[in-house]
Amino acid sequence: MAILTTDVLFMLSGGTANSVGNNSLGGIISSTEVSGSLNSFWDVVSGTESSVGDVEFRCLYVKNNHGSLTLYNAYVWISTNTPSTDTTVAIALGAAAINATEAAIADESAVPPAVSFSAPSSYATGLLIGDIPAGQYKAVWVRRTVSAGAAAYASDSVTISAQGDTEA
């Protein structure tokens, strides 16, 4: 059976038992999936942060959860960037190899080393992960930038997608 979209998971980082998006700063892959809510992955922007601006980082893992098939030529991209005009999201492939642990950063403001951020908006322009064998994963860093003087925005969101080729 082919790999289905439901076999490609986005997992938190920060240790096997981590279930808090704010603690997803690299390190061991968690057994918890990233939930659909932006505020479960990012903290709420404080008044001070929106006044002076803020840049924060999170690390997630793209995991091929299929039992036996490799996800070939996998790409990751931002299919829907934030609707707020005062925030942007960019992504970067982690420095660690496939199925390896991404180095953790000290706090959410620390820039992850050896990565380059961009905002690809389609599969065709996405970041090439490569082949992800069954049960394995690849780290992806996510950067959220809040502009100085940002207005409050109650329903900010972003959609990150991953896709690849599969055997029939």
NULO-956135 format. One record per residue: x, y, z of N, C-alpha, C, O, CB in turn. Coordinates in pm, whole numbers, plus 50000, padded with zeros to 5 digits. Glycine has a CB too. Layout:
> X,Y,Z,X,Y,Z,X,Y,Z,X,Y,Z,X,Y,Z $
...
This chain:
> 50084,49882,50000,50000,50000,50000,50089,50124,50000,50189,50127,50071,49904,50000,50122 $
> 50054,50226,49924,50129,50350,49912,50128,50429,50042,50042,50409,50128,50073,50435,49799 $
> 50224,50519,50055,50227,50610,50170,50115,50711,50151,50102,50772,50045,50366,50682,50184 $
> 50034,50729,50254,49924,50824,50252,49967,50954,50320,50066,50955,50393,49800,50765,50322 $
> 49894,51061,50298,49926,51188,50364,49920,51172,50516,49991,51243,50589,49830,51299,50319 $
> 49837,51081,50564,49827,51059,50708,49949,50985,50765,49964,50976,50887,49701,50980,50739 $
> 50035,50932,50678,50159,50867,50722,50273,50967,50740,50376,50932,50798,50200,50760,50622 $
> 50257,51089,50691,50360,51191,50704,50320,51281,50821,50224,51357,50813,50377,51274,50571 $
> 50397,51270,50930,50363,51338,51055,50459,51452,51085,50575,51449,51045,50361,51239,51170 $
> 50409,51551,51157,50493,51659,51210,50500,51638,51361,50398,51646,51431,50436,51802,51173 $
> 50620,51610,51411,50640,51578,51552,50715,51690,51622,50800,51756,51562,50716,51445,51567 $
> 50683,51712,51750,50759,51806,51831,50900,51753,51853,50926,51634,51832,50689,51831,51967 $
> 50989,51839,51893,51122,51800,51940,51125,51827,52090,51023,51862,52149,51237,51878,51863 $
> 51241,51812,52153,51253,51846,52294,51246,51728,52389,51236,51747,52510,51148,51941,52330 $
> 51251,51606,52336,51249,51488,52422,51127,51402,52397,51022,51453,52358,51254,51528,52567 $
> 51141,51275,52418,51034,51178,52390,50902,51215,52455,50797,51200,52393,51076,51041,52436 $
> 50905,51264,52578,50782,51294,52651,50735,51438,52634,50631,51474,52690,50802,51265,52797 $
> 50808,51521,52559,50766,51661,52545,50634,51672,52471,50618,51617,52362,50874,51741,52472 $
> 50540,51743,52530,50411,51767,52466,50380,51916,52460,50265,51955,52435,50300,51693,52540 $
> 50482,52000,52483,50464,52145,52488,50541,52209,52373,50663,52199,52365,50513,52202,52625 $
> 50468,52274,52282,50529,52337,52166,50638,52435,52201,50739,52443,52131,50426,52405,52085 $
> 50620,52512,52310,50720,52610,52351,50853,52546,52388,50956,52614,52388,50669,52691,52468 $
> 50853,52417,52418,50976,52345,52453,51035,52271,52334,51130,52194,52349,50949,52246,52566 $
> 50981,52293,52217,51026,52226,52095,51142,52304,52034,51128,52372,51932,50908,52211,51992 $
> 51257,52294,52100,51375,52373,52064,51489,52287,52013,51606,52321,52030,51422,52454,52184 $
> 51457,52175,51951,51558,52082,51904,51573,51969,52004,51497,51959,52101,51692,52152,51882 $
> 51671,51883,51980,51690,51768,52066,51610,51649,52016,51565,51647,51901,51651,51801,52209 $
> 51593,51553,52101,51529,51426,52066,51386,51446,52016,51313,51531,52068,51529,51331,52187 $
> 51346,51368,51916,51210,51372,51863,51111,51331,51973,51136,51237,52048,51196,51280,51739 $
> 51000,51402,51979,50895,51372,52076,50800,51267,52018,50797,51244,51897,50817,51500,52114 $
> 50725,51205,52105,50619,51113,52060,50488,51188,52037,50386,51126,52009,50599,50999,52164 $
> 50490,51322,52050,50372,51405,52035,50373,51479,51902,50472,51542,51865,50362,51505,52150 $
> 50262,51469,51830,50248,51543,51704,50223,51690,51733,50168,51727,51837,50134,51484,51619 $
> 50265,51775,51638,50232,51917,51644,50082,51926,51621,50030,51869,51525,50313,52003,51537 $
> 50011,51997,51708,49865,52009,51691,49834,52119,51591,49922,52195,51552,49795,52036,51826 $
> 49710,52128,51552,49667,52226,51452,49664,52369,51501,49653,52460,51420,49533,52190,51404 $
> 49674,52391,51630,49664,52525,51685,49800,52593,51690,49896,52537,51743,49602,52521,51823 $
> 49808,52715,51634,49934,52789,51634,49981,52816,51777,50100,52811,51804,49920,52920,51557 $
> 49888,52845,51867,49927,52875,52005,49971,52752,52082,50020,52764,52194,49813,52940,52077 $
> 49956,52634,52024,50010,52516,52090,50157,52496,52050,50228,52419,52114,49928,52391,52055 $
> 50202,52564,51946,50340,52555,51900,50419,52679,51938,50540,52672,51960,50344,52534,51749 $
> 50351,52793,51946,50414,52921,51981,50344,52978,52103,50226,52951,52127,50408,53021,51863 $
> 50417,53057,52179,50354,53129,52289,50275,53247,52232,50296,53288,52118,50461,53178,52392 $
> 50186,53301,52313,50110,53419,52275,50207,53537,52277,50288,53550,52369,49987,53444,52372 $
> 50200,53622,52176,50288,53738,52167,50246,53839,52273,50131,53883,52276,50284,53802,52024 $
> 50339,53875,52358,50310,53971,52465,50305,54113,52408,50346,54138,52295,50417,53962,52578 $
> 50255,54206,52488,50250,54346,52448,50389,54401,52421,50409,54477,52326,50181,54429,52555 $
> 50484,54364,52505,50622,54410,52486,50680,54355,52356,50744,54428,52280,50710,54368,52605 $
> 50657,54225,52331,50709,54163,52208,50648,54228,52084,50718,54251,51985,50679,54012,52208 $
> 50519,54258,52089,50456,54320,51972,50500,54466,51957,50501,54518,51846,50303,54313,51984 $
> 50536,54530,52064,50582,54667,52058,50722,54679,51997,50746,54763,51910,50581,54729,52196 $
> 50814,54595,52043,50954,54604,51997,50989,54505,51887,51095,54517,51825,51046,54582,52114 $
> 50902,54409,51862,50929,54304,51763,50991,54183,51830,51047,54194,51940,51022,54357,51652 $
> 50982,54070,51766,51030,53946,51827,51057,53842,51719,50983,53830,51622,50928,53892,51930 $
> 51166,53767,51737,51197,53655,51648,51217,53533,51737,51299,53535,51829,51325,53685,51558 $
> 51142,53426,51709,51152,53303,51787,51165,53183,51694,51126,53188,51577,51028,53288,51879 $
> 51221,53075,51749,51248,52954,51671,51188,52832,51739,51183,52824,51862,51398,52936,51651 $
> 51144,52737,51657,51098,52607,51703,51154,52501,51608,51182,52530,51491,50941,52600,51711 $
> 51168,52380,51659,51214,52268,51578,51109,52159,51580,51062,52119,51686,51351,52214,51628 $
> 51074,52112,51463,50983,51998,51452,51051,51893,51365,51153,51921,51302,50844,52040,51393 $
> 50996,51777,51362,51047,51669,51277,50938,51626,51180,50823,51608,51219,51095,51549,51363 $
> 50976,51609,51053,50888,51547,50954,50918,51398,50960,51031,51356,50937,50910,51607,50807 $
> 50816,51319,50992,50836,51175,51012,50755,51094,50911,50637,51120,50889,50798,51136,51155 $
> 50822,50995,50852,50753,50898,50767,50705,50786,50859,50785,50704,50904,50847,50842,50651 $
> 50577,50785,50888,50522,50690,50984,50469,50563,50916,50401,50482,50980,50411,50756,51062 $
> 50499,50544,50789,50456,50422,50721,50538,50305,50775,50654,50322,50811,50473,50435,50566 $
> 50479,50189,50780,50543,50073,50839,50655,50011,50757,50740,49941,50812,50443,49971,50864 $
> 50656,50035,50625,50759,49967,50545,50811,50045,50425,50919,50011,50374,50705,49840,50497 $
> 50741,50147,50377,50781,50216,50255,50863,50343,50281,50840,50413,50380,50659,50250,50174 $
> 50956,50371,50192,51035,50494,50195,50958,50606,50127,50895,50585,50024,51173,50473,50126 $
> 50963,50725,50186,50909,50846,50123,51023,50906,50042,51118,50958,50099,50851,50949,50231 $
> 51013,50899,49910,51121,50943,49822,51106,51091,49786,50996,51143,49772,51122,50858,49695 $
> 51222,51157,49771,51225,51296,49726,51126,51384,49804,51048,51457,49744,51194,51304,49577 $
> 51130,51375,49935,51038,51454,50018,51077,51601,50017,51195,51637,50020,51038,51400,50163 $
> 50976,51685,50012,50993,51830,50018,50908,51883,50133,50808,51822,50171,50953,51898,49882 $
> 50948,51998,50188,50869,52067,50289,50857,52214,50246,50952,52271,50192,50934,52054,50432 $
> 50740,52274,50272,50717,52412,50233,50606,52472,50319,50538,52402,50393,50682,52421,50083 $
> 50590,52603,50306,50484,52675,50378,50368,52691,50280,50372,52777,50192,50534,52815,50433 $
> 50266,52609,50296,50155,52615,50201,50063,52733,50226,49999,52783,50134,50075,52486,50206 $
> 50055,52778,50350,49980,52900,50383,50057,52975,50491,50065,52929,50605,49834,52867,50430 $
> 50113,53091,50455,50184,53169,50556,50083,53248,50637,49966,53255,50602,50288,53265,50489 $
> 50127,53305,50744,50039,53373,50838,49957,53484,50771,50011,53559,50689,50120,53431,50951 $
> 49828,53495,50804,49746,53601,50744,49773,53739,50804,49735,53840,50746,49600,53566,50761 $
> 49837,53744,50920,49868,53872,50981,49977,53943,50899,50076,53881,50860,49914,53854,51128 $
> 49957,54070,50874,50059,54147,50801,50178,54181,50890,50279,54233,50843,49998,54275,50745 $
> 50166,54153,51019,50273,54185,51114,50357,54065,51156,50449,54080,51236,50215,54249,51236 $
> 50327,53947,51104,50408,53829,51134,50440,53754,51006,50363,53754,50910,50333,53736,51234 $
> 50556,53690,51006,50596,53603,50896,50658,53477,50954,50709,53476,51065,50695,53675,50799 $
> 50652,53371,50875,50712,53244,50914,50805,53200,50802,50773,53214,50684,50602,53135,50943 $
> 50920,53147,50840,51016,53091,50744,51062,52956,50800,51051,52931,50920,51138,53189,50719 $
> 51115,52870,50712,51159,52737,50754,51301,52710,50705,51350,52775,50613,51063,52629,50700 $
> 51365,52613,50768,51499,52569,50728,51512,52422,50762,51460,52376,50864,51611,52653,50798 $
> 51582,52347,50677,51611,52208,50711,51712,52206,50824,51805,52287,50827,51664,52130,50587 $
> 51694,52113,50917,51788,52098,51026,51924,52053,50974,51935,51999,50864,51735,51998,51128 $
> 52026,52077,51055,52163,52040,51017,52189,51889,51034,52277,51834,50968,52263,52119,51101 $
> 52112,51824,51120,52132,51680,51146,52083,51597,51027,51992,51637,50955,52058,51638,51274 $
> 52145,51483,51007,52109,51392,50899,51971,51331,50923,51913,51345,51030,52214,51280,50884 $
> 51920,51263,50821,51794,51188,50835,51808,51092,50953,51911,51025,50968,51758,51109,50702 $
> 51705,51087,51038,51697,50998,51153,51800,51029,51261,51831,50943,51344,51714,50856,51108 $
> 51853,51151,51260,51948,51193,51362,51886,51305,51446,51794,51373,51401,52082,51240,51298 $
> 51937,51322,51565,51885,51423,51657,51944,51560,51626,52065,51577,51618,51915,51385,51802 $
> 51857,51657,51609,51898,51795,51585,51947,51857,51715,51886,51839,51820,51781,51878,51525 $
> 52058,51930,51708,52111,51997,51827,52007,52096,51880,51943,52166,51802,52244,52070,51795 $
> 51992,52101,52010,51897,52193,52073,51958,52331,52086,52080,52347,52094,51854,52140,52212 $
> 51871,52433,52087,51914,52570,52113,51883,52604,52258,51797,52541,52320,51844,52671,52016 $
> 51953,52703,52313,51942,52737,52455,51806,52791,52493,51754,52761,52600,52048,52837,52492 $
> 51747,52871,52406,51615,52929,52431,51552,52965,52298,51617,52953,52193,51624,53054,52525 $
> 51427,53009,52300,51353,53032,52177,51406,53147,52092,51367,53160,51976,51211,53057,52210 $
> 51492,53230,52148,51549,53342,52073,51685,53310,52013,51737,53390,51935,51561,53462,52163 $
> 51743,53196,52048,51875,53158,51997,51861,53109,51853,51777,53025,51823,51939,53048,52086 $
> 51944,53162,51764,51940,53124,51624,52002,52985,51608,52115,52964,51651,52013,53228,51535 $
> 51930,52891,51546,51988,52758,51524,52111,52767,51434,52108,52838,51333,51882,52663,51462 $
> 52218,52698,51468,52339,52708,51387,52330,52626,51257,52258,52527,51249,52459,52661,51468 $
> 52403,52672,51158,52422,52599,51032,52294,52572,50953,52284,52471,50885,52489,52469,51060 $
> 52196,52663,50962,52075,52649,50883,52047,52780,50810,52093,52886,50851,51955,52610,50973 $
> 51972,52771,50702,51939,52888,50622,51787,52893,50600,51729,52800,50544,52014,52885,50486 $
> 51725,53001,50644,51579,53013,50639,51531,53072,50506,51596,53158,50446,51531,53099,50755 $
> 51415,53024,50464,51346,53078,50348,51197,53051,50366,51155,52987,50463,51400,53016,50214 $
> 51118,53101,50273,50973,53084,50282,50918,53026,50152,50840,53092,50083,50904,53218,50314 $
> 50958,52903,50118,50905,52842,49996,50754,52823,50010,50705,52782,50115,50974,52706,49967 $
> 50682,52853,49902,50535,52854,49913,50466,52745,49832,50343,52746,49818,50482,52986,49869 $
> 50543,52649,49780,50481,52541,49704,50572,52420,49703,50690,52428,49739,50450,52586,49559 $
> 50518,52309,49663,50596,52186,49649,50712,52211,49553,50825,52167,49578,50507,52070,49599 $
> 50685,52280,49443,50786,52304,49340,50904,52387,49390,51015,52373,49340,50723,52373,49221 $
> 50880,52473,49488,50987,52558,49542,51031,52515,49681,51115,52579,49743,50943,52703,49545 $
> 50974,52405,49729,51001,52359,49865,51145,52318,49890,51226,52309,49797,50912,52243,49896 $
> 51176,52294,50016,51309,52252,50057,51318,52100,50042,51236,52027,50098,51340,52296,50205 $
> 51417,52053,49969,51433,51910,49945,51493,51842,50068,51607,51867,50105,51522,51885,49821 $
> 51413,51758,50129,51460,51676,50241,51538,51557,50189,51643,51522,50243,51342,51629,50329 $
> 51488,51496,50082,51545,51373,50028,51458,51255,50066,51338,51271,50091,51690,51353,50080 $
> 51518,51137,50071,51443,51015,50102,51434,50996,50253,51533,51008,50324,51509,50893,50036 $
> 51313,50965,50300,51292,50935,50442,51244,50791,50451,51128,50763,50419,51189,51035,50508 $
> 51330,50699,50495,51288,50559,50509,51175,50544,50611,51151,50633,50693,51408,50472,50550 $
> 51107,50432,50607,50996,50403,50698,51039,50422,50843,51144,50371,50884,50945,50260,50677 $
> 50959,50494,50919,50984,50515,51061,51089,50619,51093,51117,50643,51210,51023,50388,51122 $
> 51149,50681,50991,51255,50779,51017,51205,50921,50997,51090,50942,50959,51374,50753,50925 $
> 51291,51019,51023,51248,51159,51030,51362,51254,50996,51478,51216,50990,51195,51190,51169 $
> 51323,51381,50973,51418,51489,50944,51373,51614,51017,51254,51647,51016,51429,51515,50791 $
> 51469,51685,51080,51439,51808,51153,51414,51924,51057,51480,51937,50954,51554,51842,51248 $
> 51318,52008,51095,51287,52132,51024,51274,52242,51130,51198,52229,51226,51156,52118,50937 $
> 51348,52351,51111,51335,52467,51199,51230,52562,51144,51216,52577,51022,51471,52540,51214 $
> 51156,52625,51233,51054,52722,51197,51086,52852,51271,51107,52852,51392,50909,52670,51232 $
> 51090,52962,51195,51117,53094,51255,50992,53181,51241,50938,53197,51132,51240,53162,51186 $
> 50948,53236,51354,50835,53331,51353,50891,53469,51382,50960,53490,51482,50724,53292,51457 $
> 50861,53564,51293,50906,53702,51311,50784,53790,51332,50693,53792,51250,50990,53751,51189 $
> 50784,53863,51442,50678,53959,51473,50738,54097,51454,50838,54131,51518,50621,53940,51618 $
> 50678,54177,51368,50729,54312,51340,50710,54403,51460,50614,54388,51536,50660,54372,51217 $
> 50801,54498,51476,50785,54600,51580,50656,54677,51553,50626,54712,51439,50908,54697,51584 $
> 50581,54703,51657,50455,54775,51645,50341,54689,51594,50241,54741,51544,50472,54892,51554 $
> 50355,54558,51605,50253,54466,51554,50119,54486,51625,50113,54506,51746,50299,54321,51572 $
> 50013,54481,51546,49878,54490,51600,49837,54352,51653,49887,54250,51606,49777,54541,51493 $
> 49747,54351,51747,49695,54224,51799,49626,54150,51686,49559,54210,51601,49597,54248,51918 $
> 49643,54017,51685,49581,53934,51582,49539,53804,51649,49625,53722,51685,49679,53909,51460 $
> 49409,53783,51665,49358,53672,51745,49370,53535,51679,49381,53435,51750,49216,53698,51778 $
> 49368,53527,51549,49361,53397,51483,49477,53375,51387,49457,53326,51276,49229,53382,51409 $
> 49597,53411,51427,49713,53393,51341,49739,53245,51321,49721,53165,51413,49839,53463,51401 $
> 49780,53207,51202,49802,53067,51172,49904,53051,51061,49938,53149,50994,49670,52999,51134 $
> 49951,52931,51042,50043,52897,50933,50021,52750,50901,49989,52672,50991,50193,52927,50971 $
> 50039,52710,50775,50030,52570,50738,50161,52531,50670,50200,52588,50569,49908,52544,50645 $
> 50227,52432,50729,50349,52377,50672,50313,52239,50616,50246,52160,50682,50464,52368,50779 $
> 50359,52212,50496,50325,52087,50429,50452,52009,50392,50558,52067,50374,50241,52114,50303 $
> 50439,51879,50382,50547,51792,50336,50487,51687,50245,50375,51639,50268,50623,51726,50456 $
> 50562,51650,50141,50513,51553,50045,50632,51492,49974,50738,51553,49964,50415,51618,49943 $
> 50613,51373,49926,50716,51306,49848,50654,51200,49760,50532,51188,49750,50823,51245,49939 $
> 50740,51123,49696,50696,51014,49610,50690,50885,49689,50759,50869,49790,50789,50999,49488 $
> 50607,50792,49643,50589,50665,49711,50573,50552,49611,50530,50573,49498,50469,50671,49805 $
> 50609,50434,49653,50582,50316,49571,50432,50288,49577,50365,50322,49674,50666,50192,49619 $
> 50383,50226,49474,50239,50194,49470,50206,50082,49566,50090,50042,49576,50196,50156,49327 $
